[in-house]
Amino acid sequence: MSVSGKIKVVVVDDSALVRKLLTRMLESDPGIEVVGAAPDPFAARDQIKRLNPDVITLDVEMPRMDGITFLENLMRLRPMPVVMVSSLTHNGAKVTLQAMELGAVDFVTKPARELSVKLEDYAAEVVEKVKNAARASIRPLSTFSGEDRDRFRDRVRQSLREAGAYEARSAGTRQKLVAIGASTGGTEAIRRVLECLPPNSPPIVISQHIPANFSGPFAERLDACCSLSVKQAADRMPILPGHAYVAPGDYHLRVQRDGARLICRIDQSATVNRHRPSVDVMFDSVAEAAGSESVGVLLTGMGRDGAQGLLQMKQAGAATLVQDEATSTVWGMPGAANQLGAADEVLAIEEIPARMLTLASGKGARSA
């Protein structure tokens, strides 16, 4: 941070208008100082060396070097908090999710003319995400790729074998519903949990704070890397074993009992904790519809969304897990749940898949 205690930011975007707009928005907050504005990654590299910012905002499409290539180099050589500024397109969403995999903390959609009537809300979002990024735990890129990722998967699968989770599933033991909530850093945390699971996993519902145009590509990206089938939830879609359902952006996802089966319900009722989808909304519905036949998992994220809902699940008899501080990008939501007494267990991200599956299989005893 600067001598004044402000968060130092470098804005990287090839558009002079966007650089000016983001600078004005960020500096509207007394706790932020924009110390540099770069039109491309080469200028950004020099400014980062000279100005030592706490956070950078990074465009994806730029001349001379694209934002993804620059981000990959940056996270290998000088890991630091990065907030991506992405276009509201399907391709923009796919590239942004790739950036999250490379280590970006979060993203905001690129300001557009049609946003002009909501610039105050947009500015508040940009400021909040930059402040969150400044507090995030950043790890070198090598932690999330290549041999390290293979070792992570191997550890999880070994834990699954030791817990007997695979055998329990093949034996036809009744499966419980798993509900997963996350926010900042959650796109990667969710991927790391789901990609280790077998195709006969219990049914899973997911609420991740994400914009409307990004939830579909997010579900597609998960489906491509996971053994189980991952879909964006649709209203009245049946919830089946071997499937995971992602809440559509700007819609709440609820679970409802329909006779003997469970179904997805989506709606655009009022935001909860300033979010839609809200993790609390989903967890509350799971507590009511599935009760003790469910497992709640709260992963990395800023704020408190999901903490009260996880407590509701626990009080309804569900097993509840939260990600630990050491492996969370931001220990806001899971930390708040732990403080409320909503968590049966606090686990590192690599411990969650096996424990979650064991509890959902009906084999694992709920911790006291």
N, C-alpha and C positions, 0 to 999 in steps of 0.2 A: 504494500500500500504506500501511498504518497506520505510525505512528512506530515501533511494535514490529517492523515488517517483515512483519506478517501480511497475508494477502489479505483485503481488506474486501468483504463480501458484503451485498447487500440481497435479502431473500426476498420475492417478490410472489405472493400467493395469497389467494383469497377465503376459504379455509377456515382458521380459527384453529388447528384440529388439525394440518393439514398445515404451516402456518407454524411451529408449535412443534416438530413432528417434524423438519422439515428443519433448523431452527436447531440442535436438539440434535445431529443427525448431523454437521452441518458443524463445529460447535464442539468435537466430539470430537477433531478434528485440531488440534494446537497451532499449525499454520501458517495457520489460518483464523479470522477474527473476523466474526461476523454483526453488522453495525452498525445494521441496520434491518430491519423486517418490515412490509410494506404489504398491506392487504386489497384494493386496487384500483389501477389505473394512475395515478389522480389523486394518491393518497397516495404512490405510488412516484415520480412525477415530482418531488414536493417533496423526498422523501428523497434522491433522486439528486443534486439541486442542492445540498442541504445537507451530505450525508455523503460525496459523491464516491467511490462504491464502485468497486472494481476489476472486479467481476463482479455480475450480477444473475441470480437464478433467476426464471423467469417462467411463470406458469400461462397456459393458453390461454383457458379460459372463466371470465370474471369479470364482475361487475356494472358498469354505467355505460360501460365500454369493454373490448372483448375484447383478449386478449393480442396478436393479430396486428396489429390497428390500432395498438396502442401500440408494438409492435416496429418497425413501418414508420416511425412518427414518430421514434422514438428513433434508428434507424439513419440517418435523414436529418439530424437535428439534433445528436445527440451519440453517434456510433458508439462502442460499447463491447461487451465480451464478454457474451453472453447465453446461458444454458443454459435451454432450454425444459423444462417439467415437463408431460408429456403423458399423457392417459388411454390405456389399452391397448385401443383400439377402432379399427375401420377408419377411421372419420371422424377420430378423434384422430390417427391416423397421417398422413392426408392433410393435415390442418392443420399438423401438425408439420413435414412436408416443405416446406410453403409457408413456414413460419418459417425453415427453413434457407436457402431461396432468398432470403429477405429479409435474411439476414446473421447469424442465430443460429449460434453456434459448434457447439453440440451439444445433445443432449436426454437426459433420463432419463424413464422411465415413472413415472407418479404412484403414490405408495405406496398400497397397498390392504390391506384386512384379510387377504386370503389371502397377502400377503407377510410377515406378522408373524413367521413362523418363519424367514425369511431376512433379517431386518432388518439383521443385521451385514454381510451381503454387499451389501445395497442401500446401506447407509451408505458402504461402501468405494467403491462406484461413484459415488455423488453427490460424495464428496470428491475422487475422482480427476478427474472431469469438470470440476469447478469449478477445480481446480488447473491442469488443461490449458487451460481457457478463459482463465485469467489470463495465460497465456504465448502465447496465440494472436495472430496478426496480423489486425487488424480493419480492414476497408475501408469507406468510406461506401457507402450503398445504391446510389448512382448508378453505382458501378463495375459493378454486376451487372444493371442494368435499362435499359429504354428504348433510346435511341440508342446508348449504350455497348455494349449487348449486340449490337445489329445490326452495329456496327462490328467487334466481336470475330468474329462469324460471317463477315463479309465478308473480314477478314484471313485467316481460316483457309481459306476457299474459294479465295481468290486463291493462297494457298500450295499448295493441292491442285492447282490448275490449273498452276501453275509447275512443280510436281514431276512433272506428267504422271500423277498417280495415277488420275484418272478414265479417261484413255485406256488405261492399263494394265489396268484392270478390264474395260473393254469389249472389250479384245483377248483376254480369256479367260486371262490369265496365272494360273498356279496361286496360290491364296491361302493364306497361312499363318494359323495360329490366333493370335489376340491374347488375352492374359490380363491383366486389369486388377485391381489391388488398391488399397484405400484404407480410411481410418478417419476420424478427426476432420476435418471439412470435405469429406469425400469425396463425399457425396451431390450436392453442387453441382459439384465438380470433374468427377465422372463425367458429369453432365448436360452440362456445357459441352463435354466431349470428344465425347460421342455425338451431340449434336444437330447437329453440323456434318458428320457423315458421310453419304455417299450411301447409297441403299437397296441398292446392290450391294457393300457393304462386306464384308470378310472376317469369318468367324465370331469372336465375342467371348465370353469367359467373365469373370464379374465376381464378386469377393468383397469386400463392403463390410461392416465391422463394424456390425451392425444387429439389433435385437430381432426375435423371431419374427413378431409381428403387423405389422411395418413393412416387411418385404421385399416382400410382395405389392403394397401400394400404391406402394412405391418403383419397382418394375418397371412398374406401370401408368402412373405419372407420366412415366417415361422413354419408354415406348411412345407416349404421347400427344404428345410434343414431338420425337420422332426420326423420321427417314425409314426407318431399319431397324426390324425387328420386335424388341421387347424383351419377354422372358418371364421369369417366375420358373422356375428350373431344377427339373425333376422327374427322378427316378431313371430312368436308361436313355434319357432324351430325346436324340435325335440332334442333333449340333452341325452347323448348316447355315450357308452363306454368307448374308449379309443379316440375320442374327439375332444378338442378344446375350442371354446367359443369366445371370440374377442368382442368386447363392446364396441359398437360403431362410434366414431368420434361425434361429439355433440348429442349423444343419446345416452340415457341411463340404461343399464342392463339389470334386469331383475330376474329372479328365478321363481317360477310359480308351479305349484302342484296341479296337475291335470289328471285326475283319477290316480292311477298307479304310477304315472310317469311324471317327469319334470320337464318343463319347457322354458324357453327364453321368452321374456317379454321386454320390449324396448319402447321407450317413450321420451318425449322432450319436455317433461315437467321441469319445474324450476331447478336451477343449479343448487347443489348442496356443497357447502364448504368452497363455494365459488367454482365448482367443477361440474361438468357433465360430459362424460360419465363420472359419477362419484363412486368411490369404493365403498363408502358407508351405505349408500343405497343398495348396492349389490349384496354386501355382507348382511344387512338387515333382512333382505328378502330370503337369503339362504338360511339364516337363523330360523325364520318362520316356516319355510317350505321343507327344509331338510333336517334342521336341528342337530341331534346327536349323530345323524348319518352324514356328517360333513366334516371337512377339514378346511380351516381358514389359514391363508398364508399372506403375510404383509411384507412386501419387499421395499427396497430403497425408494425414497421420495421425500420431497420437502413438504412441510405443513403437518396437518393432523388428520387429513381425510383417511378414513378406514380404521382409525384407532377405536372410536366408539362402536363402530359396527363389528369389529373383531371381538370386543367385549360382549356384545349382544350374542355373537355366535358361541363364545365360551359359556355364557350363562345358559344358553340353550342346549349345552352338552357337547358342542363340537370341540375337536382338538384344534389348537391354535399355535401357529409358528410365526416368528418374525425373524427377519434377517438381522445379523449382528452389525454393530457399528463399524468394525474393522473392514468388512467387505462391502458395505453400502457406499454408494456415491454420496448420498446425503442421508443421515440417520435422523430424519424428521418424523415421518409417518411411523416407521417401526419403533423408533424411540418413544414416541408419544403413546403408542399402544402398550409398550413395556411399562411405562410409567403408570398407566391406568390399571395395570394388573391384568391386561387382556391376553398376554402371551403365556402359553404353557411352557414354551421353549424358545430360546434365543440362539440361533444357529448361523454359522458361516454359510455362504451361498453354496459351497460344494457339499454341505451336509444336508441341505434342504430336500433335494430330489428323493433321496433314499428314504429319509424319515417321513416325508409327505406320502410317498407311495406305500410305505409300511403301515402308516396310520389309516390310510384310505382302504387298505386291503382288509382291515379289521384285525390284523395280527398284533399291531403295536399298542401297548398300553399307554393311555394318556398320562402325561407327567402330572405330578401333584402340584 
